[in-house]
Amino acid sequence: MMTTINCKYRSAFILLLPVMTIAGCGEGFSDLRSFVKESEKTVTRKIEALPQVRPFTPFAYEGFDLPDPFKPRKLAIKQDNAGANAPDLNRRKEALEAFPLEQLKMVGTLNQFNVMYALVRAEKTVYRVKKGNYLGQNFGLIVDITESEIKLKEIVQDTAGDWAERESVLPLLEGPAPGGK
């Protein structure tokens, strides 16, 4: 019998403990509550006006007949409708067409049997080229060789996919060649 009474009181005590704890804490904050009430009276609340909404003016896009710059076909070589300046894509590539023109260096000239040759270094190899050979990755045809430069006629594709010619020059490398004396 004693155990049943203790169980009843114990459960009642467990239920009343949180209520008594909360009630004991509530009386200590009366000064805080009065401070907050006094502070609310002295603070003026000002609400700023919303910014004025500007009217939307629609933009009419007029470039529907222009080439789309985001289509990858513009970057690919067009073989149909190539135009008069199109390179011969079926021509066998020469060794120096594997290098960008910026990596090629003219290191000298050679005149042999009244034919002017240019000496061009690509990486660690020196090649002998003449008028009519190709250099660089833009179908660069050698049109003239002088003692100071190689003149090229390159064929490049513009953003519309049309082929255009441009002139380039590969100047003679000044100073001794690397590894030489």
VENGILIN-V531125 format. One record per backbone hydrogen bond with DSSP energy under -1.0 kcal/mol. CO is the residue of the C=O (numbers start at 0). NH is the residue of the N-H. E is the energy in kcal/mol with one decimal. If there is no record, write none. Layout:
# VENGILIN-V531125
CO_NH_E, CO_NH_E
This chain:
# VENGILIN-V531125
0_4_-1.5, 1_5_-2.0, 2_6_-1.8, 3_7_-1.7, 4_8_-2.4, 5_9_-2.5, 6_10_-2.1, 7_11_-1.8, 8_12_-2.9, 9_13_-2.3, 10_14_-1.8, 11_15_-2.1, 12_16_-1.8, 15_19_-2.4, 16_20_-2.0, 17_21_-2.2, 18_22_-2.1, 19_23_-1.9, 20_24_-1.2, 21_25_-1.2, 28_32_-2.2, 29_33_-2.0, 30_34_-1.7, 31_35_-2.2, 32_36_-2.0, 33_37_-2.1, 34_38_-2.4, 35_39_-2.0, 36_40_-1.0, 37_41_-1.1, 38_42_-1.5, 67_70_-1.1, 70_73_-1.5, 71_74_-1.3, 86_88_-1.1, 87_90_-1.0, 93_96_-1.4, 94_97_-1.2, 95_135_-1.7, 99_102_-1.7, 104_120_-3.5, 105_172_-3.6, 107_118_-3.3, 109_116_-3.6, 111_114_-1.0, 114_111_-2.5, 116_109_-2.6, 117_128_-2.6, 118_106_-3.0, 118_107_-1.1, 119_126_-3.5, 120_104_-2.0, 121_124_-2.0, 124_121_-2.6, 126_119_-2.8, 128_117_-2.7, 129_132_-2.2, 132_141_-3.0, 134_139_-1.0, 137_154_-2.4, 139_134_-2.8, 140_152_-2.2, 141_131_-2.0, 143_150_-2.9, 147_171_-2.6, 148_145_-2.7, 149_169_-2.7, 150_142_-2.5, 150_143_-1.3, 151_167_-1.9, 152_140_-2.2, 153_165_-2.3, 155_163_-3.0, 157_160_-1.7, 161_157_-2.9, 163_155_-2.7, 165_153_-2.9, 167_151_-3.2, 169_149_-1.9, 176_179_-2.4
